[in-house]
Amino acid sequence: MRKVLFFVIISIIPFTIVGQNKGNTSSFEEALKEPKKVKSLHLVCKDTLNLMKEAEKLINLESLYLNECKLESLPIGVEKMKNLRLLNVQDNNLSSLPLQLKELQKITVVNLRNNNFRNFPEILLELPLLREIDLSGNSKLELSKATYALTKIENLDFLYLNNNDITILPKTISNFQKIKELHLSKNPHINLIECFKILSQLKTLKILALANNNIRIIPTEIKLMLQLNGLVLDNNPNIEIMESIARIGQLKNLKVLLMRNSKLNVLPKNLNILKRLSVLELSGNNFSEEEKSRIKTALPNTKVIF
């Protein structure tokens, strides 16, 4: 599980980075030569059948990737990998998870991005160390029921709900006890007014991602989000920057603001409201050299990135 460092979101490192360590291999044949040394395995789709026979040999495997394999069910054998910490099965056709998954008591990260889940797989409630879940790209997911179930995961602090056709956030989200980072990007019809009202009740929430949401203006209700330390607004090219910056500036605890690739060419003349920022990320925009210089001069104690 990655540590929560506010500067990390400058690069938005995917949570799967925890699996990229020594012992990383994508060859099942190579993995079986010294199976006890393998920590991370990116399995080729054709080897899923072999997994059933050989899984018990991978006794120290911590990260398993089964991506883009058109899987409709999780291969038999995964439950034998008792040391597994990360399970990444994104980009498949899964709609459920097997009960045997409860055998993986050390799991901390589960990536179910871009599958066909309608119902939240409640077997995940049996994993006591689970802290990070990616349910992005499951547009059929019954979000109200899913968030109710998610509130039962005691240690959940990272949640990804990108690209799920969200319009209104379920009020049950306000019952999360430890959530620190929430991703709601690629939900262009989300009601931000109601969103901020609900999320303002999450006192542990530190980072909120709203990239690619076709935001035109940040509503005044953003002022309720005083707990935020990081805000991601990348790829919102139609945003009304002057009024939005004025409202964002009310967040007294905000330290990191990302507004990359949003076709910006100018910021407000008075940037005093952003002086509390440690990092302002503006790369991929259309600022002139003169405007870049002005912004950096106005924010001498802020790391401004173009």
Backbone bond lengths (Angstrom), bond angles and torsions (degrees), N, CA, C in turn:
res aa  C-N    CA-C-N  psi(-1)  N-CA   C-N-CA  omega(-1)  CA-C   N-CA-C  phi
1 M - - - 1.465 - - 1.522 109.90 -
2 R 1.293 117.12 126.83 1.461 118.71 -178.64 1.515 110.09 -71.45
3 K 1.299 116.44 152.82 1.451 121.10 176.13 1.511 109.98 -78.87
4 V 1.332 114.67 151.61 1.461 119.04 178.17 1.518 109.49 -85.07
5 L 1.315 115.96 103.30 1.454 122.56 174.81 1.507 107.00 -123.81
6 F 1.279 117.60 124.48 1.450 120.69 -171.61 1.520 112.32 -63.15
7 F 1.332 116.66 -26.26 1.451 119.03 -178.95 1.522 111.80 -78.19
8 V 1.300 116.82 -15.15 1.458 120.62 178.92 1.523 110.83 -61.86
9 I 1.328 117.56 -32.76 1.458 118.67 -174.77 1.520 112.13 -72.98
10 I 1.326 117.58 -2.88 1.459 119.31 172.82 1.519 110.03 -57.17
11 S 1.305 115.84 -40.27 1.459 120.37 -179.22 1.513 112.79 -104.78
12 I 1.341 117.68 -1.78 1.456 122.55 -178.99 1.524 110.68 45.24
13 I 1.310 115.45 60.91 1.453 120.24 -178.79 1.517 109.29 -65.40
14 P 1.333 119.29 125.15 1.460 120.96 178.52 1.515 110.81 -60.64
15 F 1.331 116.11 145.93 1.439 118.35 -176.65 1.519 112.30 -64.27
16 T 1.337 118.09 -18.96 1.457 120.47 -179.51 1.520 112.08 -69.22
17 I 1.314 117.85 -2.51 1.456 120.79 178.99 1.524 110.94 -60.04
18 V 1.349 117.64 -24.50 1.459 119.36 -178.37 1.513 111.50 -64.37
19 G 1.329 117.93 -18.18 1.450 120.83 179.82 1.504 113.68 -91.01
20 Q 1.320 117.89 -2.79 1.454 120.78 -175.53 1.517 109.47 -97.25
21 N 1.336 114.83 78.45 1.453 119.32 -177.23 1.516 109.27 -137.39
22 K 1.318 116.73 -172.95 1.449 120.82 179.99 1.525 109.07 -60.89
23 G 1.323 115.60 143.72 1.450 119.77 -177.77 1.502 112.40 89.65
24 N 1.320 117.12 13.40 1.461 122.31 -179.06 1.528 109.51 -81.96
25 T 1.345 117.21 129.45 1.456 120.36 178.45 1.513 110.85 -148.78
26 S 1.322 115.89 152.47 1.464 121.31 176.16 1.529 110.78 -114.03
27 S 1.319 117.21 1.58 1.454 121.79 179.90 1.520 109.80 -105.12
28 F 1.330 116.02 115.33 1.452 120.02 -179.86 1.526 110.36 -66.08
29 E 1.309 115.02 -35.55 1.468 120.33 178.35 1.521 110.66 -62.24
30 E 1.344 115.82 -44.12 1.458 120.10 178.10 1.525 110.95 -65.77
31 A 1.334 115.70 -39.27 1.463 120.24 -178.71 1.527 111.44 -60.30
32 L 1.312 116.93 -36.40 1.460 120.79 -176.73 1.526 113.30 -77.21
33 K 1.330 117.70 -11.56 1.460 120.23 177.25 1.530 110.66 -69.95
34 E 1.340 116.13 -39.46 1.459 121.41 176.07 1.528 108.20 -138.32
35 P 1.313 117.90 67.91 1.473 122.07 -170.57 1.530 114.30 -60.34
36 K 1.323 117.22 -29.39 1.463 119.49 -178.00 1.526 112.82 -70.55
37 K 1.345 116.50 -18.77 1.461 120.27 -178.60 1.529 112.88 -90.81
38 V 1.319 117.05 -10.67 1.459 120.61 -174.94 1.531 110.76 -79.29
39 K 1.329 115.82 122.15 1.468 121.77 179.28 1.520 111.81 -103.24
40 S 1.332 116.62 -33.15 1.464 121.32 -175.37 1.521 109.20 -136.89
41 L 1.338 116.54 132.69 1.455 120.84 -176.43 1.521 110.81 -133.24
42 H 1.339 115.87 119.25 1.457 122.35 172.32 1.527 106.62 -96.11
43 L 1.311 116.62 98.35 1.453 120.45 -170.26 1.525 111.86 -80.62
44 V 1.337 116.37 130.93 1.460 121.85 173.05 1.525 107.46 -73.14
45 C 1.323 116.64 141.67 1.463 121.29 -171.51 1.521 112.85 -54.75
46 K 1.317 117.37 -38.71 1.472 120.59 -176.61 1.525 112.38 -66.85
47 D 1.321 117.42 -14.84 1.464 120.58 -178.78 1.527 113.58 -92.70
48 T 1.335 117.44 2.71 1.468 119.20 -178.39 1.530 111.54 -62.64
49 L 1.334 117.48 -33.95 1.465 120.46 178.31 1.525 110.93 -67.27
50 N 1.326 116.38 -37.47 1.466 120.58 178.66 1.525 111.55 -66.03
51 L 1.316 115.46 -27.41 1.457 120.08 -178.97 1.521 111.18 -59.05
52 M 1.333 116.68 -37.12 1.460 120.87 -179.42 1.536 111.09 -57.27
53 K 1.341 116.28 -38.38 1.462 121.25 -174.41 1.515 112.90 -84.98
54 E 1.322 116.52 -30.86 1.464 120.10 -167.93 1.527 114.74 -112.11
55 A 1.314 118.28 -1.84 1.466 121.37 -172.19 1.526 112.61 -56.64
56 E 1.329 117.29 -37.14 1.466 120.44 -175.98 1.530 112.39 -63.57
57 K 1.325 117.10 -21.38 1.467 120.28 -178.97 1.529 111.92 -75.40
58 L 1.342 116.28 -22.67 1.473 120.71 -176.61 1.529 109.01 -88.54
59 I 1.317 115.35 62.43 1.460 120.10 -169.68 1.528 113.64 -71.59
60 N 1.326 117.22 -19.25 1.471 120.13 -178.63 1.527 112.90 -109.49
61 L 1.318 116.38 9.74 1.463 119.78 -179.61 1.528 110.58 -63.89
62 E 1.315 116.19 129.84 1.462 121.68 -178.83 1.521 113.17 -111.24
63 S 1.344 117.40 -27.57 1.466 121.17 -176.75 1.517 109.85 -133.07
64 L 1.335 116.41 125.19 1.462 121.55 179.68 1.519 109.51 -124.04
65 Y 1.345 116.06 128.23 1.457 123.26 179.36 1.527 109.02 -116.45
66 L 1.306 116.52 121.54 1.469 123.40 176.16 1.529 106.79 -128.49
67 N 1.307 117.07 82.13 1.462 121.70 -170.90 1.521 111.93 -110.37
68 E 1.346 115.27 145.38 1.469 122.66 172.33 1.535 112.20 55.45
69 C 1.317 116.01 44.80 1.465 120.40 -178.33 1.529 112.90 -112.85
70 K 1.331 117.00 6.00 1.466 121.96 -179.38 1.524 111.92 57.75
71 L 1.317 115.96 30.34 1.465 120.57 -178.74 1.523 110.97 -68.79
72 E 1.315 116.74 134.51 1.456 122.06 173.25 1.525 110.79 -104.02
73 S 1.312 116.07 -12.18 1.459 121.86 174.66 1.524 108.50 -149.00
74 L 1.304 115.65 154.18 1.455 120.48 -179.47 1.535 109.04 -74.25
75 P 1.323 118.08 133.69 1.472 120.42 -177.97 1.529 112.20 -58.27
76 I 1.329 115.99 139.94 1.458 120.50 173.88 1.520 108.55 -63.48
77 G 1.293 116.05 135.24 1.460 121.09 179.93 1.506 113.25 119.43
78 V 1.318 116.64 -26.47 1.465 119.85 179.92 1.530 110.66 -57.58
79 E 1.318 116.42 -37.26 1.469 121.21 -176.85 1.537 112.26 -65.84
80 K 1.340 117.56 -12.59 1.462 121.63 -179.58 1.533 112.35 -84.07
81 M 1.321 116.67 -9.21 1.461 121.03 -177.38 1.533 109.34 -87.99
82 K 1.293 115.70 78.79 1.467 121.99 -167.76 1.521 114.34 -65.31
83 N 1.326 117.74 -19.51 1.467 120.38 -178.52 1.525 112.86 -97.29
84 L 1.317 116.37 7.52 1.464 119.98 -176.42 1.522 111.07 -63.72
85 R 1.347 114.29 129.29 1.476 121.25 176.49 1.520 111.52 -105.87
86 L 1.323 115.85 -33.57 1.471 120.59 -175.56 1.524 109.63 -127.19
87 L 1.319 116.19 129.09 1.459 122.32 175.02 1.522 108.04 -122.84
88 N 1.337 116.00 115.30 1.462 121.85 -178.78 1.525 108.85 -116.94
89 V 1.336 116.41 108.36 1.468 122.12 179.92 1.532 109.92 -123.20
90 Q 1.307 116.52 37.11 1.460 120.07 -178.08 1.527 111.28 -69.59
91 D 1.325 115.20 158.04 1.470 122.63 176.43 1.522 112.74 62.62
92 N 1.334 115.50 50.10 1.459 121.41 174.48 1.527 108.47 -129.95
93 N 1.326 116.79 -162.25 1.472 121.65 179.26 1.523 111.31 -120.07
94 L 1.315 116.14 34.14 1.458 120.96 -177.30 1.525 111.26 -73.95
95 S 1.328 115.28 141.30 1.467 120.73 174.38 1.526 111.15 -127.37
96 S 1.322 116.88 -3.71 1.460 121.74 178.32 1.522 108.88 -157.73
97 L 1.322 115.70 166.81 1.458 122.27 175.94 1.526 108.72 -125.07
98 P 1.338 118.00 146.36 1.464 120.80 -176.23 1.523 112.65 -71.84
99 L 1.320 116.23 152.28 1.461 121.44 178.70 1.523 111.47 -62.99
100 Q 1.333 115.90 -27.25 1.459 119.90 -178.56 1.525 112.98 -62.83
101 L 1.335 116.40 -15.39 1.460 119.88 -178.63 1.529 112.13 -61.36
102 K 1.313 116.68 -21.26 1.467 120.03 -179.92 1.520 112.09 -64.31
103 E 1.349 116.54 -13.32 1.466 120.36 177.38 1.527 111.50 -69.74
104 L 1.319 117.03 -17.54 1.469 121.53 -176.15 1.526 109.67 -91.35
105 Q 1.296 116.44 74.48 1.453 122.31 -172.40 1.523 114.44 -76.23
106 K 1.337 117.32 -6.61 1.470 119.77 179.62 1.525 112.67 -100.49
107 I 1.313 117.63 0.43 1.473 121.56 -178.93 1.521 110.84 -60.53
108 T 1.338 116.13 131.31 1.467 121.16 174.63 1.531 111.93 -117.40
109 V 1.351 117.27 -24.22 1.460 121.64 -174.89 1.524 110.10 -132.05
110 V 1.336 116.29 128.96 1.465 121.73 176.35 1.526 108.68 -129.79
111 N 1.325 115.81 124.69 1.466 121.73 179.31 1.527 108.89 -111.55
112 L 1.340 115.77 111.15 1.471 122.77 179.20 1.525 110.79 -114.14
113 R 1.298 116.95 23.06 1.461 122.44 -175.52 1.532 111.41 -59.46
114 N 1.320 115.18 140.77 1.472 122.63 174.31 1.532 112.59 57.25
115 N 1.322 114.71 58.61 1.452 122.08 173.09 1.528 108.50 -128.13
116 N 1.334 116.65 -159.84 1.472 120.27 -175.32 1.523 112.85 -120.86
117 F 1.314 116.98 35.64 1.460 119.73 -178.53 1.525 110.91 -71.36
118 R 1.321 115.11 125.76 1.463 121.39 171.16 1.526 109.16 -100.28
119 N 1.334 114.81 -41.73 1.458 121.31 177.31 1.523 109.90 -106.62
120 F 1.304 116.19 141.31 1.461 120.50 177.52 1.530 109.14 -64.64
121 P 1.345 118.18 130.22 1.467 120.79 179.78 1.529 111.15 -72.26
122 E 1.319 116.20 97.72 1.463 120.53 -171.00 1.515 114.02 -70.19
123 I 1.337 117.10 -6.90 1.457 118.87 173.71 1.526 110.45 -62.04
124 L 1.330 116.75 -22.29 1.464 120.23 178.38 1.528 111.48 -65.41
125 L 1.314 116.97 -20.70 1.460 120.46 178.00 1.528 111.36 -68.95
126 E 1.323 116.16 -14.50 1.464 121.18 -179.40 1.524 112.64 -88.48
127 L 1.330 116.91 2.86 1.461 121.13 -177.28 1.527 109.22 -105.10
128 P 1.318 118.22 99.36 1.474 121.79 -168.53 1.516 115.41 -67.38
129 L 1.344 117.89 -22.07 1.466 120.29 -177.06 1.526 112.77 -98.79
130 L 1.310 117.46 2.50 1.462 121.14 -175.90 1.523 110.96 -63.07
131 R 1.352 114.79 127.63 1.467 120.16 -177.07 1.516 113.19 -127.24
132 E 1.324 117.08 -19.62 1.461 118.98 -172.45 1.529 110.19 -138.60
133 I 1.341 116.46 126.60 1.463 121.43 -178.40 1.527 109.00 -133.23
134 D 1.325 115.62 134.19 1.463 121.40 174.61 1.524 108.64 -113.82
135 L 1.322 115.59 111.32 1.468 122.60 177.93 1.528 110.64 -112.92
136 S 1.309 117.01 18.48 1.462 121.38 -179.16 1.528 110.42 -61.52
137 G 1.331 115.80 150.70 1.449 120.41 173.68 1.516 114.14 68.97
138 N 1.321 117.11 25.35 1.461 122.29 171.59 1.526 107.24 -114.69
139 S 1.315 115.57 75.17 1.467 121.38 -168.93 1.526 113.60 -66.43
140 K 1.343 117.35 -17.99 1.468 120.37 179.26 1.526 112.26 -89.52
141 L 1.307 116.85 -2.37 1.454 121.19 -176.52 1.527 111.40 -60.51
142 E 1.311 116.32 130.39 1.465 121.38 175.12 1.523 107.49 -78.01
143 L 1.319 115.07 94.85 1.458 121.21 -166.53 1.528 112.95 -65.12
144 S 1.320 117.29 -37.95 1.470 119.87 -179.21 1.523 110.98 -61.24
145 K 1.329 116.29 -45.94 1.468 120.13 179.54 1.526 110.42 -69.12
146 A 1.333 115.46 -37.58 1.457 119.23 -179.14 1.525 111.48 -64.45
147 T 1.327 116.85 -44.95 1.461 119.04 -178.45 1.524 111.39 -68.33
148 Y 1.314 116.68 -32.72 1.475 119.36 175.41 1.518 110.10 -61.31
149 A 1.348 116.24 -44.35 1.462 120.04 177.77 1.522 110.94 -65.66
150 L 1.306 116.89 -40.74 1.469 120.80 -178.05 1.527 112.83 -62.30
151 T 1.328 116.79 -29.60 1.468 119.70 178.65 1.526 111.85 -65.20
152 K 1.333 116.36 -15.73 1.464 120.49 -179.97 1.529 112.34 -85.80
153 I 1.331 116.30 -8.69 1.469 120.05 178.42 1.518 107.62 -85.59
154 E 1.297 115.26 103.17 1.463 122.33 -166.79 1.520 113.92 -58.70
155 N 1.331 117.66 -38.64 1.466 120.59 -172.94 1.522 114.01 -102.25
156 L 1.313 118.21 11.01 1.462 120.93 -177.78 1.518 111.11 -62.81
157 D 1.339 116.17 120.17 1.463 118.58 177.35 1.524 114.07 -130.61
158 F 1.351 118.42 -7.38 1.459 122.04 173.82 1.526 108.48 -127.75
159 L 1.333 117.15 126.20 1.461 120.46 -179.41 1.523 109.49 -138.73
160 Y 1.343 114.94 131.33 1.456 122.01 -179.61 1.531 109.01 -115.72
161 L 1.332 115.54 119.44 1.464 121.84 178.59 1.525 109.78 -127.06
162 N 1.310 117.15 33.87 1.458 121.80 -179.29 1.528 111.03 -65.78
163 N 1.332 115.50 150.39 1.468 121.22 169.08 1.526 112.55 55.21
164 N 1.331 116.25 46.69 1.466 120.98 -179.34 1.528 112.91 -120.20
165 D 1.330 116.53 20.12 1.473 120.48 178.30 1.525 112.50 54.64
166 I 1.321 116.13 39.31 1.466 120.22 -179.11 1.523 109.88 -79.23
167 T 1.308 116.20 132.52 1.460 121.84 173.24 1.536 110.16 -110.83
168 I 1.332 116.18 -51.57 1.456 121.76 178.22 1.524 109.24 -121.06
169 L 1.313 117.63 128.42 1.454 120.87 176.48 1.526 110.39 -72.49
170 P 1.327 117.99 134.97 1.467 119.94 174.44 1.523 110.90 -62.04
171 K 1.301 117.37 140.38 1.459 120.75 -178.92 1.518 112.21 -66.13
172 T 1.346 116.72 -19.32 1.462 119.74 179.39 1.526 111.97 -62.84
173 I 1.324 117.43 -20.62 1.470 120.35 177.94 1.524 110.97 -58.01
174 S 1.321 116.46 -29.89 1.471 119.65 -178.50 1.529 112.07 -67.46
175 N 1.347 117.11 -7.31 1.464 120.67 -179.76 1.526 113.30 -91.88
176 F 1.330 117.48 -1.86 1.457 119.03 176.35 1.523 109.23 -61.82
177 Q 1.324 115.02 135.22 1.459 119.87 -173.89 1.529 113.89 -92.97
178 K 1.351 117.02 -31.01 1.459 118.89 -171.77 1.522 113.37 -130.16
179 I 1.309 119.09 8.18 1.465 120.95 -173.59 1.526 110.62 -60.28
180 K 1.332 115.69 128.99 1.461 121.05 -179.27 1.520 112.11 -111.88
181 E 1.346 116.07 -32.04 1.461 119.33 -175.96 1.525 109.29 -135.92
182 L 1.331 116.08 126.35 1.463 121.56 -177.38 1.521 109.20 -128.89
183 H 1.340 115.93 128.43 1.460 122.27 -179.39 1.528 109.90 -110.28
184 L 1.340 115.42 118.06 1.466 121.94 179.86 1.523 110.49 -125.04
185 S 1.314 116.93 29.83 1.466 121.52 -178.17 1.523 111.09 -72.45
186 K 1.334 115.43 162.36 1.467 122.90 178.75 1.527 111.93 58.24
187 N 1.324 115.81 36.42 1.461 122.81 171.49 1.533 107.14 -124.22
188 P 1.331 117.35 73.97 1.468 121.36 -168.81 1.524 115.61 -65.65
189 H 1.329 117.63 -14.08 1.461 120.09 -178.66 1.525 112.37 -104.49
190 I 1.309 116.44 10.52 1.455 119.47 -178.41 1.532 111.02 -65.79
191 N 1.314 116.16 138.41 1.459 122.59 179.19 1.529 107.76 -84.31
192 L 1.325 116.18 101.64 1.464 119.76 -174.36 1.528 112.45 -69.88
193 I 1.313 117.04 -29.62 1.469 119.05 178.86 1.520 110.10 -60.99
194 E 1.329 116.35 -51.49 1.462 120.59 178.76 1.520 110.98 -68.64
195 C 1.300 115.39 -34.84 1.468 120.83 178.79 1.525 110.64 -57.64
196 F 1.322 117.05 -50.59 1.458 120.55 -177.96 1.524 111.69 -67.09
197 K 1.328 117.16 -34.61 1.466 120.12 178.10 1.521 110.83 -62.48
198 I 1.328 116.32 -42.13 1.464 120.80 -178.39 1.524 110.79 -73.85
199 L 1.332 116.32 -47.06 1.461 119.92 -175.71 1.523 113.10 -70.06
200 S 1.320 117.31 -20.99 1.465 119.66 178.22 1.525 111.61 -63.32
201 Q 1.331 116.13 -17.89 1.469 120.52 179.74 1.528 112.29 -82.40
202 L 1.333 116.38 -9.67 1.460 120.80 179.29 1.524 109.01 -89.55
203 K 1.294 116.32 90.86 1.463 120.63 -173.55 1.524 112.76 -69.03
204 T 1.343 117.32 -18.99 1.468 120.22 179.72 1.524 112.36 -88.76
205 L 1.327 118.23 -10.58 1.465 121.44 -176.49 1.523 110.35 -68.16
206 K 1.334 115.79 125.18 1.460 120.95 -178.01 1.519 112.86 -115.42
207 I 1.334 117.61 -32.36 1.466 121.16 -176.31 1.519 109.56 -127.53
208 L 1.331 116.18 129.41 1.465 121.95 179.04 1.521 108.35 -127.24
209 A 1.338 116.65 127.47 1.463 121.78 179.76 1.524 109.95 -109.77
210 L 1.340 115.66 124.16 1.472 122.67 -179.75 1.530 109.69 -131.42
211 A 1.317 116.60 40.16 1.458 120.80 -179.53 1.522 111.08 -73.81
212 N 1.329 115.83 155.91 1.472 121.67 175.16 1.529 112.67 54.11
213 N 1.310 117.09 41.49 1.468 121.04 -177.65 1.524 113.24 -111.75
214 N 1.329 116.23 9.22 1.464 120.52 179.88 1.529 111.19 52.84
215 I 1.319 115.98 41.89 1.469 121.17 179.79 1.524 109.61 -72.60
216 R 1.303 115.72 130.61 1.469 121.12 177.85 1.522 111.27 -98.30
217 I 1.315 116.05 -35.97 1.462 119.74 176.15 1.524 108.57 -155.23
218 I 1.314 115.51 141.45 1.463 120.36 176.06 1.524 107.62 -77.39
219 P 1.326 118.89 121.57 1.474 120.45 -178.38 1.524 112.30 -67.83
220 T 1.315 115.44 159.88 1.470 120.53 -177.59 1.525 112.21 -62.09
221 E 1.337 116.27 -22.51 1.466 120.27 -178.78 1.525 113.26 -64.69
222 I 1.336 117.19 -9.65 1.460 119.93 175.65 1.525 110.71 -57.88
223 K 1.325 116.66 -25.86 1.465 120.91 -179.07 1.525 112.18 -62.21
224 L 1.345 116.50 -17.61 1.462 120.66 178.79 1.527 112.39 -75.24
225 M 1.346 116.19 -16.81 1.468 121.71 -172.65 1.524 111.76 -89.84
226 L 1.300 116.37 50.93 1.456 120.87 -173.86 1.522 113.19 -68.86
227 Q 1.331 116.93 -15.17 1.465 119.94 -178.70 1.525 112.99 -79.27
228 L 1.342 117.75 -13.40 1.460 120.90 -173.25 1.530 113.17 -68.30
229 N 1.335 115.33 137.53 1.462 122.13 170.27 1.521 111.79 -108.29
230 G 1.338 116.90 -23.18 1.463 121.13 -178.73 1.515 111.11 -139.09
231 L 1.351 116.32 136.14 1.460 122.00 179.98 1.526 108.73 -134.18
232 V 1.338 116.02 126.16 1.462 122.02 -178.15 1.522 109.26 -110.07
233 L 1.347 115.63 116.97 1.464 121.61 -178.27 1.521 110.98 -125.77
234 D 1.297 117.32 29.73 1.467 121.63 -178.18 1.527 112.14 -60.30
235 N 1.332 114.85 153.07 1.474 121.76 171.36 1.525 113.06 56.07
236 N 1.312 115.65 47.38 1.469 122.20 171.63 1.529 107.47 -122.13
237 P 1.333 117.70 76.12 1.471 121.75 -169.79 1.524 115.04 -69.41
238 N 1.336 118.12 -13.26 1.466 120.07 -178.54 1.524 112.87 -102.28
239 I 1.315 116.74 12.26 1.458 119.40 -175.94 1.531 111.30 -69.52
240 E 1.331 115.98 137.77 1.467 122.71 176.45 1.528 106.16 -83.66
241 I 1.318 115.06 98.30 1.447 120.34 -164.20 1.526 113.84 -70.35
242 M 1.323 118.39 -35.88 1.459 120.09 -174.03 1.528 111.70 -64.33
243 E 1.313 116.65 -53.08 1.462 120.50 -178.86 1.523 110.95 -70.44
244 S 1.322 116.88 -36.13 1.462 120.12 -179.16 1.523 111.54 -64.18
245 I 1.351 116.39 -42.62 1.466 119.81 178.67 1.529 110.08 -63.78
246 A 1.314 116.79 -39.29 1.466 120.22 179.40 1.525 110.85 -59.73
247 R 1.317 115.97 -38.40 1.463 119.74 -179.37 1.520 112.18 -77.67
248 I 1.312 116.85 -38.74 1.466 120.49 177.30 1.524 110.23 -63.02
249 G 1.322 116.03 -33.37 1.458 120.89 -179.21 1.514 114.16 -62.68
250 Q 1.338 117.67 -11.55 1.465 121.29 178.53 1.532 112.29 -79.35
251 L 1.331 116.30 -9.33 1.462 120.22 -178.21 1.527 109.34 -83.35
252 K 1.300 116.36 95.52 1.457 121.77 -170.44 1.525 113.62 -67.96
253 N 1.323 117.69 -20.73 1.460 120.16 -178.73 1.523 112.98 -102.07
254 L 1.331 117.10 4.31 1.456 120.56 -178.56 1.526 110.08 -72.01
255 K 1.333 115.69 127.05 1.454 121.40 -179.02 1.527 112.63 -114.73
256 V 1.331 117.53 -27.34 1.457 121.30 -176.84 1.526 109.55 -130.26
257 L 1.337 116.43 126.55 1.465 122.08 177.98 1.518 108.57 -128.52
258 L 1.327 116.04 123.91 1.462 121.90 178.84 1.527 109.59 -113.15
259 M 1.335 115.27 123.15 1.463 121.16 177.42 1.523 108.91 -136.83
260 R 1.308 116.06 55.22 1.460 121.71 -177.34 1.528 111.10 -79.34
261 N 1.325 114.65 153.44 1.474 121.69 170.84 1.529 112.89 51.22
262 S 1.311 116.25 48.80 1.470 121.04 -177.77 1.525 113.16 -122.33
263 K 1.329 116.55 18.03 1.467 122.79 176.74 1.530 112.66 57.99
264 L 1.305 116.66 32.66 1.458 121.08 178.70 1.529 109.94 -81.14
265 N 1.340 116.16 141.79 1.461 119.31 175.18 1.526 113.13 -128.83
266 V 1.342 115.40 -5.41 1.456 119.26 179.65 1.522 108.88 -157.78
267 L 1.337 115.71 148.16 1.461 121.75 172.02 1.528 108.44 -113.53
268 P 1.335 118.50 166.22 1.473 120.26 179.51 1.531 112.26 -54.59
269 K 1.298 116.17 150.77 1.471 120.54 -179.41 1.521 111.43 -61.97
270 N 1.333 115.52 -41.65 1.465 119.59 -179.51 1.534 108.70 -96.50
271 L 1.324 115.15 111.04 1.464 120.03 -177.81 1.532 112.79 -106.40
272 N 1.320 116.30 17.24 1.463 119.59 -178.44 1.524 112.30 -59.26
273 I 1.334 116.05 -31.42 1.469 119.03 -177.44 1.530 112.29 -70.08
274 L 1.321 116.96 -11.00 1.468 120.45 178.58 1.526 112.86 -102.97
275 K 1.308 117.66 4.50 1.458 120.59 -174.89 1.518 113.54 -67.56
276 R 1.331 117.27 -16.20 1.462 120.11 178.30 1.534 111.51 -78.42
277 L 1.334 116.41 -14.02 1.458 119.67 -177.71 1.528 111.73 -67.11
278 S 1.328 115.52 139.87 1.455 120.57 170.77 1.521 110.22 -88.48
279 V 1.347 116.42 -35.07 1.455 122.22 -178.27 1.522 110.15 -136.89
280 L 1.333 115.32 131.06 1.465 122.28 173.11 1.523 106.96 -126.16
281 E 1.328 116.83 111.72 1.468 121.91 -175.29 1.521 109.73 -103.13
282 L 1.348 116.21 114.92 1.466 121.69 -174.46 1.528 111.68 -127.10
283 S 1.311 117.97 23.07 1.461 119.90 -177.08 1.529 111.03 -68.21
284 G 1.341 114.66 154.35 1.458 119.91 178.40 1.513 114.21 78.42
285 N 1.339 117.74 17.31 1.459 121.89 177.29 1.531 110.23 -106.81
286 N 1.337 117.14 -166.06 1.467 120.68 -172.19 1.525 113.01 -120.32
287 F 1.312 117.63 35.18 1.453 121.14 -178.66 1.532 111.40 -71.39
288 S 1.312 115.14 139.84 1.462 120.12 173.09 1.522 108.45 -74.06
289 E 1.323 116.35 163.76 1.459 120.05 177.88 1.528 110.81 -61.95
290 E 1.320 115.30 -35.21 1.471 120.29 179.35 1.534 110.42 -64.54
291 E 1.343 116.59 -43.74 1.462 120.28 -179.66 1.527 110.90 -68.17
292 K 1.306 116.81 -37.67 1.464 119.95 176.85 1.523 110.56 -59.71
293 S 1.316 114.96 -44.83 1.461 119.89 -179.65 1.520 110.99 -63.45
294 R 1.340 115.93 -41.32 1.469 120.30 -179.89 1.524 110.89 -62.44
295 I 1.317 116.76 -43.76 1.467 121.28 -178.22 1.532 110.12 -64.13
296 K 1.322 116.84 -45.00 1.458 120.05 -179.56 1.527 111.61 -64.92
297 T 1.314 116.55 -37.17 1.465 120.64 178.57 1.528 110.78 -67.00
298 A 1.331 116.00 -39.44 1.465 121.13 -178.49 1.526 112.12 -71.52
299 L 1.345 116.22 -21.48 1.469 120.17 -177.21 1.533 109.34 -125.89
300 P 1.317 117.46 67.61 1.469 121.33 -173.15 1.521 114.38 -65.30
301 N 1.317 117.06 -25.28 1.466 120.47 -177.34 1.533 112.40 -101.16
302 T 1.309 116.35 9.10 1.455 122.00 -179.95 1.522 109.31 -110.84
303 K 1.314 116.57 135.18 1.467 120.50 174.53 1.522 107.43 -79.14
304 V 1.324 116.79 102.96 1.454 121.74 -179.16 1.529 108.03 -97.52
305 I 1.336 116.01 128.29 1.468 121.39 -176.91 1.524 109.72 -117.74
306 F 1.338 115.25 126.28 1.475 120.48 177.77 1.532 109.92 -112.83
